C-alpha cells in the first residue's frame, strides 16, 4: 500500500475528505487519533515501569527500537 500527504485548502477539506471516503480503495486514517492512542499507551508503559510491573529497558534497547 502507498501513502501520500496532501495539502488541501481549509474551505475545501471536508468536501475532499467526503469524496475520497467514497472510494473503496482509499483508507482514511485519523492521524491525530492514532497519535493520541500511542501516547496514552506510552504513558501506561511508563507508569508500569515506575511501579515495577514492567522491566526497565537499557538505552541500547531503546535505540534499537527507534532504528527499526
mmCIF file of the N, C-alpha and C atoms, coordinates in Angstrom:
data_MODEL
# 
_entry.id   MODEL 
# 
loop_
_atom_site.group_PDB 
_atom_site.id 
_atom_site.type_symbol 
_atom_site.label_atom_id 
_atom_site.label_alt_id 
_atom_site.label_comp_id 
_atom_site.label_asym_id 
_atom_site.label_entity_id 
_atom_site.label_seq_id 
_atom_site.pdbx_PDB_ins_code 
_atom_site.Cartn_x 
_atom_site.Cartn_y 
_atom_site.Cartn_z 
_atom_site.occupancy 
_atom_site.B_iso_or_equiv 
_atom_site.pdbx_formal_charge 
_atom_site.auth_seq_id 
_atom_site.auth_comp_id 
_atom_site.auth_asym_id 
_atom_site.auth_atom_id 
_atom_site.pdbx_PDB_model_num 
ATOM 1   N N  . UNK A 1 1  ? 0.841   -1.172 0.000  1.00 0.00 ? 1  UNK A N  1 
ATOM 2   C CA . UNK A 1 1  ? 0.000   0.000  0.000  1.00 0.00 ? 1  UNK A CA 1 
ATOM 3   C C  . UNK A 1 1  ? 0.890   1.240  0.000  1.00 0.00 ? 1  UNK A C  1 
ATOM 4   N N  . UNK A 1 2  ? 0.521   2.233  -0.738 1.00 0.00 ? 2  UNK A N  1 
ATOM 5   C CA . UNK A 1 2  ? 1.255   3.504  -0.828 1.00 0.00 ? 2  UNK A CA 1 
ATOM 6   C C  . UNK A 1 2  ? 0.540   4.551  0.014  1.00 0.00 ? 2  UNK A C  1 
ATOM 7   N N  . UNK A 1 3  ? 1.304   5.550  0.444  1.00 0.00 ? 3  UNK A N  1 
ATOM 8   C CA . UNK A 1 3  ? 0.745   6.655  1.204  1.00 0.00 ? 3  UNK A CA 1 
ATOM 9   C C  . UNK A 1 3  ? 1.149   7.960  0.543  1.00 0.00 ? 3  UNK A C  1 
ATOM 10  N N  . UNK A 1 4  ? 0.270   8.967  0.665  1.00 0.00 ? 4  UNK A N  1 
ATOM 11  C CA . UNK A 1 4  ? 0.621   10.287 0.170  1.00 0.00 ? 4  UNK A CA 1 
ATOM 12  C C  . UNK A 1 4  ? 0.132   11.331 1.179  1.00 0.00 ? 4  UNK A C  1 
ATOM 13  N N  . UNK A 1 5  ? 0.777   12.459 1.167  1.00 0.00 ? 5  UNK A N  1 
ATOM 14  C CA . UNK A 1 5  ? 0.373   13.572 2.011  1.00 0.00 ? 5  UNK A CA 1 
ATOM 15  C C  . UNK A 1 5  ? -0.096  14.691 1.099  1.00 0.00 ? 5  UNK A C  1 
ATOM 16  N N  . UNK A 1 6  ? -1.272  15.230 1.395  1.00 0.00 ? 6  UNK A N  1 
ATOM 17  C CA . UNK A 1 6  ? -1.850  16.287 0.583  1.00 0.00 ? 6  UNK A CA 1 
ATOM 18  C C  . UNK A 1 6  ? -2.047  17.543 1.426  1.00 0.00 ? 6  UNK A C  1 
ATOM 19  N N  . UNK A 1 7  ? -1.940  18.670 0.775  1.00 0.00 ? 7  UNK A N  1 
ATOM 20  C CA . UNK A 1 7  ? -2.270  19.938 1.414  1.00 0.00 ? 7  UNK A CA 1 
ATOM 21  C C  . UNK A 1 7  ? -3.518  20.463 0.712  1.00 0.00 ? 7  UNK A C  1 
ATOM 22  N N  . UNK A 1 8  ? -4.597  20.594 1.481  1.00 0.00 ? 8  UNK A N  1 
ATOM 23  C CA . UNK A 1 8  ? -5.893  20.999 0.921  1.00 0.00 ? 8  UNK A CA 1 
ATOM 24  C C  . UNK A 1 8  ? -6.330  22.297 1.592  1.00 0.00 ? 8  UNK A C  1 
ATOM 25  N N  . UNK A 1 9  ? -6.893  23.189 0.814  1.00 0.00 ? 9  UNK A N  1 
ATOM 26  C CA . UNK A 1 9  ? -7.415  24.442 1.368  1.00 0.00 ? 9  UNK A CA 1 
ATOM 27  C C  . UNK A 1 9  ? -8.464  24.111 2.431  1.00 0.00 ? 9  UNK A C  1 
ATOM 28  N N  . UNK A 1 10 ? -8.422  24.853 3.514  1.00 0.00 ? 10 UNK A N  1 
ATOM 29  C CA . UNK A 1 10 ? -9.314  24.595 4.652  1.00 0.00 ? 10 UNK A CA 1 
ATOM 30  C C  . UNK A 1 10 ? -10.781 24.568 4.228  1.00 0.00 ? 10 UNK A C  1 
ATOM 31  N N  . UNK A 1 11 ? -11.181 25.484 3.363  1.00 0.00 ? 11 UNK A N  1 
ATOM 32  C CA . UNK A 1 11 ? -12.590 25.549 2.976  1.00 0.00 ? 11 UNK A CA 1 
ATOM 33  C C  . UNK A 1 11 ? -13.009 24.425 2.022  1.00 0.00 ? 11 UNK A C  1 
ATOM 34  N N  . UNK A 1 12 ? -12.066 23.659 1.490  1.00 0.00 ? 12 UNK A N  1 
ATOM 35  C CA . UNK A 1 12 ? -12.370 22.538 0.584  1.00 0.00 ? 12 UNK A CA 1 
ATOM 36  C C  . UNK A 1 12 ? -12.115 21.179 1.238  1.00 0.00 ? 12 UNK A C  1 
ATOM 37  N N  . UNK A 1 13 ? -11.552 21.206 2.444  1.00 0.00 ? 13 UNK A N  1 
ATOM 38  C CA . UNK A 1 13 ? -11.115 19.964 3.076  1.00 0.00 ? 13 UNK A CA 1 
ATOM 39  C C  . UNK A 1 13 ? -12.252 18.973 3.301  1.00 0.00 ? 13 UNK A C  1 
ATOM 40  N N  . UNK A 1 14 ? -13.344 19.395 3.910  1.00 0.00 ? 14 UNK A N  1 
ATOM 41  C CA . UNK A 1 14 ? -14.446 18.481 4.213  1.00 0.00 ? 14 UNK A CA 1 
ATOM 42  C C  . UNK A 1 14 ? -15.012 17.860 2.943  1.00 0.00 ? 14 UNK A C  1 
ATOM 43  N N  . UNK A 1 15 ? -15.186 18.664 1.904  1.00 0.00 ? 15 UNK A N  1 
ATOM 44  C CA . UNK A 1 15 ? -15.705 18.157 0.633  1.00 0.00 ? 15 UNK A CA 1 
ATOM 45  C C  . UNK A 1 15 ? -14.764 17.111 0.053  1.00 0.00 ? 15 UNK A C  1 
ATOM 46  N N  . UNK A 1 16 ? -13.475 17.409 0.069  1.00 0.00 ? 16 UNK A N  1 
ATOM 47  C CA . UNK A 1 16 ? -12.486 16.473 -0.461 1.00 0.00 ? 16 UNK A CA 1 
ATOM 48  C C  . UNK A 1 16 ? -12.476 15.181 0.353  1.00 0.00 ? 16 UNK A C  1 
ATOM 49  N N  . UNK A 1 17 ? -12.493 15.299 1.678  1.00 0.00 ? 17 UNK A N  1 
ATOM 50  C CA . UNK A 1 17 ? -12.485 14.131 2.545  1.00 0.00 ? 17 UNK A CA 1 
ATOM 51  C C  . UNK A 1 17 ? -13.727 13.268 2.317  1.00 0.00 ? 17 UNK A C  1 
ATOM 52  N N  . UNK A 1 18 ? -14.877 13.906 2.221  1.00 0.00 ? 18 UNK A N  1 
ATOM 53  C CA . UNK A 1 18 ? -16.113 13.163 1.948  1.00 0.00 ? 18 UNK A CA 1 
ATOM 54  C C  . UNK A 1 18 ? -16.011 12.407 0.622  1.00 0.00 ? 18 UNK A C  1 
ATOM 55  N N  . UNK A 1 19 ? -15.423 13.042 -0.379 1.00 0.00 ? 19 UNK A N  1 
ATOM 56  C CA . UNK A 1 19 ? -15.274 12.395 -1.675 1.00 0.00 ? 19 UNK A CA 1 
ATOM 57  C C  . UNK A 1 19 ? -14.352 11.179 -1.607 1.00 0.00 ? 19 UNK A C  1 
ATOM 58  N N  . UNK A 1 20 ? -13.170 11.338 -1.030 1.00 0.00 ? 20 UNK A N  1 
ATOM 59  C CA . UNK A 1 20 ? -12.231 10.204 -1.051 1.00 0.00 ? 20 UNK A CA 1 
ATOM 60  C C  . UNK A 1 20 ? -12.711 9.049  -0.178 1.00 0.00 ? 20 UNK A C  1 
ATOM 61  N N  . UNK A 1 21 ? -13.544 9.332  0.811  1.00 0.00 ? 21 UNK A N  1 
ATOM 62  C CA . UNK A 1 21 ? -14.111 8.251  1.622  1.00 0.00 ? 21 UNK A CA 1 
ATOM 63  C C  . UNK A 1 21 ? -15.073 7.388  0.815  1.00 0.00 ? 21 UNK A C  1 
ATOM 64  N N  . UNK A 1 22 ? -15.577 7.906  -0.310 1.00 0.00 ? 22 UNK A N  1 
ATOM 65  C CA . UNK A 1 22 ? -16.473 7.109  -1.162 1.00 0.00 ? 22 UNK A CA 1 
ATOM 66  C C  . UNK A 1 22 ? -15.709 6.116  -2.026 1.00 0.00 ? 22 UNK A C  1 
ATOM 67  N N  . UNK A 1 23 ? -14.403 6.266  -2.123 1.00 0.00 ? 23 UNK A N  1 
ATOM 68  C CA . UNK A 1 23 ? -13.584 5.369  -2.939 1.00 0.00 ? 23 UNK A CA 1 
ATOM 69  C C  . UNK A 1 23 ? -13.236 4.128  -2.131 1.00 0.00 ? 23 UNK A C  1 
ATOM 70  N N  . UNK A 1 24 ? -13.611 2.957  -2.635 1.00 0.00 ? 24 UNK A N  1 
ATOM 71  C CA . UNK A 1 24 ? -13.412 1.723  -1.867 1.00 0.00 ? 24 UNK A CA 1 
ATOM 72  C C  . UNK A 1 24 ? -11.946 1.311  -1.746 1.00 0.00 ? 24 UNK A C  1 
ATOM 73  N N  . UNK A 1 25 ? -11.066 1.907  -2.498 1.00 0.00 ? 25 UNK A N  1 
ATOM 74  C CA . UNK A 1 25 ? -9.654  1.545  -2.446 1.00 0.00 ? 25 UNK A CA 1 
ATOM 75  C C  . UNK A 1 25 ? -8.816  2.543  -1.648 1.00 0.00 ? 25 UNK A C  1 
ATOM 76  N N  . UNK A 1 26 ? -9.475  3.501  -0.997 1.00 0.00 ? 26 UNK A N  1 
ATOM 77  C CA . UNK A 1 26 ? -8.774  4.504  -0.199 1.00 0.00 ? 26 UNK A CA 1 
ATOM 78  C C  . UNK A 1 26 ? -9.128  4.317  1.265  1.00 0.00 ? 26 UNK A C  1 
ATOM 79  N N  . UNK A 1 27 ? -8.105  4.298  2.118  1.00 0.00 ? 27 UNK A N  1 
ATOM 80  C CA . UNK A 1 27 ? -8.301  4.214  3.557  1.00 0.00 ? 27 UNK A CA 1 
ATOM 81  C C  . UNK A 1 27 ? -7.890  5.557  4.166  1.00 0.00 ? 27 UNK A C  1 
ATOM 82  N N  . UNK A 1 28 ? -8.802  6.173  4.893  1.00 0.00 ? 28 UNK A N  1 
ATOM 83  C CA . UNK A 1 28 ? -8.522  7.452  5.538  1.00 0.00 ? 28 UNK A CA 1 
ATOM 84  C C  . UNK A 1 28 ? -8.239  7.171  7.008  1.00 0.00 ? 28 UNK A C  1 
ATOM 85  N N  . UNK A 1 29 ? -7.043  7.534  7.449  1.00 0.00 ? 29 UNK A N  1 
ATOM 86  C CA . UNK A 1 29 ? -6.626  7.295  8.822  1.00 0.00 ? 29 UNK A CA 1 
ATOM 87  C C  . UNK A 1 29 ? -6.580  8.626  9.559  1.00 0.00 ? 29 UNK A C  1 
ATOM 88  N N  . UNK A 1 30 ? -7.210  8.668  10.720 1.00 0.00 ? 30 UNK A N  1 
ATOM 89  C CA . UNK A 1 30 ? -7.178  9.874  11.552 1.00 0.00 ? 30 UNK A CA 1 
ATOM 90  C C  . UNK A 1 30 ? -5.864  9.860  12.325 1.00 0.00 ? 30 UNK A C  1 
ATOM 91  N N  . UNK A 1 31 ? -4.875  10.582 11.826 1.00 0.00 ? 31 UNK A N  1 
ATOM 92  C CA . UNK A 1 31 ? -3.540  10.539 12.430 1.00 0.00 ? 31 UNK A CA 1 
ATOM 93  C C  . UNK A 1 31 ? -3.518  11.116 13.833 1.00 0.00 ? 31 UNK A C  1 
ATOM 94  N N  . UNK A 1 32 ? -4.386  12.081 14.118 1.00 0.00 ? 32 UNK A N  1 
ATOM 95  C CA . UNK A 1 32 ? -4.431  12.638 15.469 1.00 0.00 ? 32 UNK A CA 1 
ATOM 96  C C  . UNK A 1 32 ? -4.898  11.572 16.459 1.00 0.00 ? 32 UNK A C  1 
ATOM 97  N N  . UNK A 1 33 ? -5.911  10.809 16.076 1.00 0.00 ? 33 UNK A N  1 
ATOM 98  C CA . UNK A 1 33 ? -6.428  9.764  16.963 1.00 0.00 ? 33 UNK A CA 1 
ATOM 99  C C  . UNK A 1 33 ? -5.371  8.684  17.184 1.00 0.00 ? 33 UNK A C  1 
ATOM 100 N N  . UNK A 1 34 ? -4.642  8.335  16.140 1.00 0.00 ? 34 UNK A N  1 
ATOM 101 C CA . UNK A 1 34 ? -3.584  7.330  16.257 1.00 0.00 ? 34 UNK A CA 1 
ATOM 102 C C  . UNK A 1 34 ? -2.478  7.843  17.179 1.00 0.00 ? 34 UNK A C  1 
ATOM 103 N N  . UNK A 1 35 ? -2.082  9.095  17.016 1.00 0.00 ? 35 UNK A N  1 
ATOM 104 C CA . UNK A 1 35 ? -1.022  9.668  17.848 1.00 0.00 ? 35 UNK A CA 1 
ATOM 105 C C  . UNK A 1 35 ? -1.446  9.724  19.314 1.00 0.00 ? 35 UNK A C  1 
ATOM 106 N N  . UNK A 1 36 ? -2.685  10.102 19.566 1.00 0.00 ? 36 UNK A N  1 
ATOM 107 C CA . UNK A 1 36 ? -3.177  10.174 20.950 1.00 0.00 ? 36 UNK A CA 1 
ATOM 108 C C  . UNK A 1 36 ? -3.196  8.785  21.574 1.00 0.00 ? 36 UNK A C  1 
ATOM 109 N N  . UNK A 1 37 ? -3.640  7.788  20.820 1.00 0.00 ? 37 UNK A N  1 
ATOM 110 C CA . UNK A 1 37 ? -3.675  6.418  21.338 1.00 0.00 ? 37 UNK A CA 1 
ATOM 111 C C  . UNK A 1 37 ? -2.265  5.919  21.655 1.00 0.00 ? 37 UNK A C  1 
ATOM 112 N N  . UNK A 1 38 ? -1.309  6.191  20.769 1.00 0.00 ? 38 UNK A N  1 
ATOM 113 C CA . UNK A 1 38 ? 0.074   5.778  21.007 1.00 0.00 ? 38 UNK A CA 1 
ATOM 114 C C  . UNK A 1 38 ? 0.661   6.477  22.227 1.00 0.00 ? 38 UNK A C  1 
ATOM 115 N N  . UNK A 1 39 ? 0.348   7.748  22.392 1.00 0.00 ? 39 UNK A N  1 
ATOM 116 C CA . UNK A 1 39 ? 0.827   8.495  23.555 1.00 0.00 ? 39 UNK A CA 1 
ATOM 117 C C  . UNK A 1 39 ? 0.236   7.930  24.842 1.00 0.00 ? 39 UNK A C  1 
ATOM 118 N N  . UNK A 1 40 ? -1.052  7.610  24.825 1.00 0.00 ? 40 UNK A N  1 
ATOM 119 C CA . UNK A 1 40 ? -1.698  7.017  26.001 1.00 0.00 ? 40 UNK A CA 1 
ATOM 120 C C  . UNK A 1 40 ? -1.052  5.676  26.353 1.00 0.00 ? 40 UNK A C  1 
ATOM 121 N N  . UNK A 1 41 ? -0.760  4.865  25.340 1.00 0.00 ? 41 UNK A N  1 
ATOM 122 C CA . UNK A 1 41 ? -0.101  3.573  25.582 1.00 0.00 ? 41 UNK A CA 1 
ATOM 123 C C  . UNK A 1 41 ? 1.292   3.770  26.166 1.00 0.00 ? 41 UNK A C  1 
ATOM 124 N N  . UNK A 1 42 ? 2.002   4.759  25.667 1.00 0.00 ? 42 UNK A N  1 
ATOM 125 C CA . UNK A 1 42 ? 3.339   5.035  26.187 1.00 0.00 ? 42 UNK A CA 1 
ATOM 126 C C  . UNK A 1 42 ? 3.286   5.465  27.650 1.00 0.00 ? 42 UNK A C  1 
ATOM 127 N N  . UNK A 1 43 ? 2.323   6.310  27.985 1.00 0.00 ? 43 UNK A N  1 
ATOM 128 C CA . UNK A 1 43 ? 2.182   6.748  29.370 1.00 0.00 ? 43 UNK A CA 1 
ATOM 129 C C  . UNK A 1 43 ? 1.834   5.583  30.299 1.00 0.00 ? 43 UNK A C  1 
ATOM 130 N N  . UNK A 1 44 ? 1.003   4.662  29.813 1.00 0.00 ? 44 UNK A N  1 
ATOM 131 C CA . UNK A 1 44 ? 0.678   3.465  30.608 1.00 0.00 ? 44 UNK A CA 1 
ATOM 132 C C  . UNK A 1 44 ? 1.934   2.642  30.869 1.00 0.00 ? 44 UNK A C  1 
ATOM 133 N N  . UNK A 1 45 ? 2.779   2.502  29.829 1.00 0.00 ? 45 UNK A N  1 
ATOM 134 C CA . UNK A 1 45 ? 4.017   1.750  29.993 1.00 0.00 ? 45 UNK A CA 1 
ATOM 135 C C  . UNK A 1 45 ? 4.939   2.422  31.005 1.00 0.00 ? 45 UNK A C  1 
ATOM 136 N N  . UNK A 1 46 ? 5.036   3.735  30.946 1.00 0.00 ? 46 UNK A N  1 
ATOM 137 C CA . UNK A 1 46 ? 5.884   4.466  31.897 1.00 0.00 ? 46 UNK A CA 1 
ATOM 138 C C  . UNK A 1 46 ? 5.397   4.223  33.324 1.00 0.00 ? 46 UNK A C  1 
ATOM 139 N N  . UNK A 1 47 ? 4.096   4.298  33.526 1.00 0.00 ? 47 UNK A N  1 
ATOM 140 C CA . UNK A 1 47 ? 3.538   4.065  34.864 1.00 0.00 ? 47 UNK A CA 1 
ATOM 141 C C  . UNK A 1 47 ? 3.810   2.634  35.336 1.00 0.00 ? 47 UNK A C  1 
ATOM 142 N N  . UNK A 1 48 ? 3.707   1.663  34.419 1.00 0.00 ? 48 UNK A N  1 
ATOM 143 C CA . UNK A 1 48 ? 4.002   0.273  34.792 1.00 0.00 ? 48 UNK A CA 1 
ATOM 144 C C  . UNK A 1 48 ? 5.474   0.090  35.136 1.00 0.00 ? 48 UNK A C  1 
ATOM 145 N N  . UNK A 1 49 ? 6.348   0.763  34.409 1.00 0.00 ? 49 UNK A N  1 
ATOM 146 C CA . UNK A 1 49 ? 7.784   0.690  34.694 1.00 0.00 ? 49 UNK A CA 1 
ATOM 147 C C  . UNK A 1 49 ? 8.077   1.330  36.049 1.00 0.00 ? 49 UNK A C  1 
ATOM 148 N N  . UNK A 1 50 ? 7.460   2.485  36.303 1.00 0.00 ? 50 UNK A N  1 
ATOM 149 C CA . UNK A 1 50 ? 7.679   3.175  37.573 1.00 0.00 ? 50 UNK A CA 1 
ATOM 150 C C  . UNK A 1 50 ? 7.178   2.347  38.761 1.00 0.00 ? 50 UNK A C  1 
ATOM 151 N N  . UNK A 1 51 ? 6.122   1.586  38.547 1.00 0.00 ? 51 UNK A N  1 
ATOM 152 C CA . UNK A 1 51 ? 5.582   0.766  39.637 1.00 0.00 ? 51 UNK A CA 1 
ATOM 153 C C  . UNK A 1 51 ? 6.288   -0.581 39.753 1.00 0.00 ? 51 UNK A C  1 
ATOM 154 N N  . UNK A 1 52 ? 7.216   -0.853 38.837 1.00 0.00 ? 52 UNK A N  1 
ATOM 155 C CA . UNK A 1 52 ? 7.976   -2.097 38.892 1.00 0.00 ? 52 UNK A CA 1 
ATOM 156 C C  . UNK A 1 52 ? 7.288   -3.275 38.230 1.00 0.00 ? 52 UNK A C  1 
ATOM 157 N N  . UNK A 1 53 ? 6.182   -3.038 37.557 1.00 0.00 ? 53 UNK A N  1 
ATOM 158 C CA . UNK A 1 53 ? 5.437   -4.124 36.900 1.00 0.00 ? 53 UNK A CA 1 
ATOM 159 C C  . UNK A 1 53 ? 5.994   -4.453 35.517 1.00 0.00 ? 53 UNK A C  1 
ATOM 160 N N  . UNK A 1 54 ? 6.775   -3.566 34.961 1.00 0.00 ? 54 UNK A N  1 
ATOM 161 C CA . UNK A 1 54 ? 7.470   -3.808 33.696 1.00 0.00 ? 54 UNK A CA 1 
ATOM 162 C C  . UNK A 1 54 ? 8.951   -3.546 33.920 1.00 0.00 ? 54 UNK A C  1 
ATOM 163 N N  . UNK A 1 55 ? 9.807   -4.357 33.291 1.00 0.00 ? 55 UNK A N  1 
ATOM 164 C CA . UNK A 1 55 ? 11.251  -4.123 33.468 1.00 0.00 ? 55 UNK A CA 1 
ATOM 165 C C  . UNK A 1 55 ? 11.695  -2.869 32.715 1.00 0.00 ? 55 UNK A C  1 
ATOM 166 N N  . UNK A 1 56 ? 12.702  -2.204 33.270 1.00 0.00 ? 56 UNK A N  1 
ATOM 167 C CA . UNK A 1 56 ? 13.275  -1.042 32.602 1.00 0.00 ? 56 UNK A CA 1 
ATOM 168 C C  . UNK A 1 56 ? 14.088  -1.521 31.417 1.00 0.00 ? 56 UNK A C  1 
ATOM 169 N N  . UNK A 1 57 ? 14.140  -0.694 30.369 1.00 0.00 ? 57 UNK A N  1 
ATOM 170 C CA . UNK A 1 57 ? 14.929  -1.017 29.181 1.00 0.00 ? 57 UNK A CA 1 
ATOM 171 C C  . UNK A 1 57 ? 16.232  -0.240 29.227 1.00 0.00 ? 57 UNK A C  1 
ATOM 172 N N  . UNK A 1 58 ? 17.262  -0.867 28.697 1.00 0.00 ? 58 UNK A N  1 
ATOM 173 C CA . UNK A 1 58 ? 18.547  -0.175 28.611 1.00 0.00 ? 58 UNK A CA 1 
ATOM 174 C C  . UNK A 1 58 ? 18.497  0.827  27.466 1.00 0.00 ? 58 UNK A C  1 
ATOM 175 N N  . UNK A 1 59 ? 19.427  1.740  27.454 1.00 0.00 ? 59 UNK A N  1 
ATOM 176 C CA . UNK A 1 59 ? 19.480  2.736  26.380 1.00 0.00 ? 59 UNK A CA 1 
ATOM 177 C C  . UNK A 1 59 ? 19.701  2.050  25.036 1.00 0.00 ? 59 UNK A C  1 
ATOM 178 N N  . UNK A 1 60 ? 20.457  0.948  25.021 1.00 0.00 ? 60 UNK A N  1 
ATOM 179 C CA . UNK A 1 60 ? 20.686  0.209  23.771 1.00 0.00 ? 60 UNK A CA 1 
ATOM 180 C C  . UNK A 1 60 ? 19.381  -0.376 23.237 1.00 0.00 ? 60 UNK A C  1 
ATOM 181 N N  . UNK A 1 61 ? 18.543  -0.899 24.137 1.00 0.00 ? 61 UNK A N  1 
ATOM 182 C CA . UNK A 1 61 ? 17.256  -1.460 23.722 1.00 0.00 ? 61 UNK A CA 1 
ATOM 183 C C  . UNK A 1 61 ? 16.355  -0.363 23.152 1.00 0.00 ? 61 UNK A C  1 
ATOM 184 N N  . UNK A 1 62 ? 16.349  0.799  23.784 1.00 0.00 ? 62 UNK A N  1 
ATOM 185 C CA . UNK A 1 62 ? 15.533  1.907  23.283 1.00 0.00 ? 62 UNK A CA 1 
ATOM 186 C C  . UNK A 1 62 ? 16.007  2.372  21.907 1.00 0.00 ? 62 UNK A C  1 
ATOM 187 N N  . UNK A 1 63 ? 17.319  2.490  21.745 1.00 0.00 ? 63 UNK A N  1 
ATOM 188 C CA . UNK A 1 63 ? 17.861  2.916  20.445 1.00 0.00 ? 63 UNK A CA 1 
ATOM 189 C C  . UNK A 1 63 ? 17.570  1.895  19.359 1.00 0.00 ? 63 UNK A C  1 
ATOM 190 N N  . UNK A 1 64 ? 17.610  0.609  19.711 1.00 0.00 ? 64 UNK A N  1 
ATOM 191 C CA . UNK A 1 64 ? 17.267  -0.438 18.744 1.00 0.00 ? 64 UNK A CA 1 
ATOM 192 C C  . UNK A 1 64 ? 15.818  -0.301 18.289 1.00 0.00 ? 64 UNK A C  1 
ATOM 193 N N  . UNK A 1 65 ? 14.923  0.026  19.206 1.00 0.00 ? 65 UNK A N  1 
ATOM 194 C CA . UNK A 1 65 ? 13.511  0.212  18.839 1.00 0.00 ? 65 UNK A CA 1 
ATOM 195 C C  . UNK A 1 65 ? 13.334  1.376  17.879 1.00 0.00 ? 65 UNK A C  1 
ATOM 196 N N  . UNK A 1 66 ? 14.088  2.447  18.093 1.00 0.00 ? 66 UNK A N  1 
ATOM 197 C CA . UNK A 1 66 ? 13.964  3.614  17.207 1.00 0.00 ? 66 UNK A CA 1 
ATOM 198 C C  . UNK A 1 66 ? 14.548  3.349  15.831 1.00 0.00 ? 66 UNK A C  1 
ATOM 199 N N  . UNK A 1 67 ? 15.555  2.507  15.754 1.00 0.00 ? 67 UNK A N  1 
ATOM 200 C CA . UNK A 1 67 ? 16.197  2.265  14.469 1.00 0.00 ? 67 UNK A CA 1 
ATOM 201 C C  . UNK A 1 67 ? 15.450  1.243  13.616 1.00 0.00 ? 67 UNK A C  1 
ATOM 202 N N  . UNK A 1 68 ? 14.514  0.530  14.200 1.00 0.00 ? 68 UNK A N  1 
ATOM 203 C CA . UNK A 1 68 ? 13.750  -0.484 13.424 1.00 0.00 ? 68 UNK A CA 1 
ATOM 204 C C  . UNK A 1 68 ? 12.481  0.070  12.888 1.00 0.00 ? 68 UNK A C  1 
# 
